[in-house]
């Protein structure tokens, strides 16, 4: 039965394969043949999965995705939890640096900004860098899909991430910049956990003691 024009428009709105006139196999071939496209898509898919799997939860009273081009608001996702606002930064493993061993996996992920920008430090100095400042977000969520093609995430507090060791930065600048390349193991080892609410509660408990 032939579709009406209205039905066809509706199908194209709901299904990007119909919108672009592609089969699932053709889109897969295009993505596999273009690693940069695959990486870009994986980043956005990971953010979507992160929101759906962890933060579309009755305990979350607000869930906001910031504009990618808004450099003043760092964090892929902002949430309100127990009356406080938190910023979650989503990162993915570097597939070519993921290694399987007898007891699990050793991997690396990039924890930096997509573009270089001027950052200001507590002593007033400035540097143009892609490194993220300590405190720009609260929790990093590391997409572990590359390990076994299964959607899982590891979470760690910003304050527990390693700092930059780049020798061209002053000592204070190194302390206030997060390392751009970070190692992670699976099964998870501290400071990583598989439940972000454990870390959110820890941040709130720490704040209440100040």
Helices and strands as residue ranges (DSSP letters): H 5-14, H 16-20, H 24-33, H 35-50, I 51-55, E 60-65, E 77-81, E 84-92, G 95-97, E 99-101, E 104-110, E 112-120, E 126-131, E 139-143, H 145-148, E 153-157, G 158-160, H 171-175, E 181-186, H 196-208
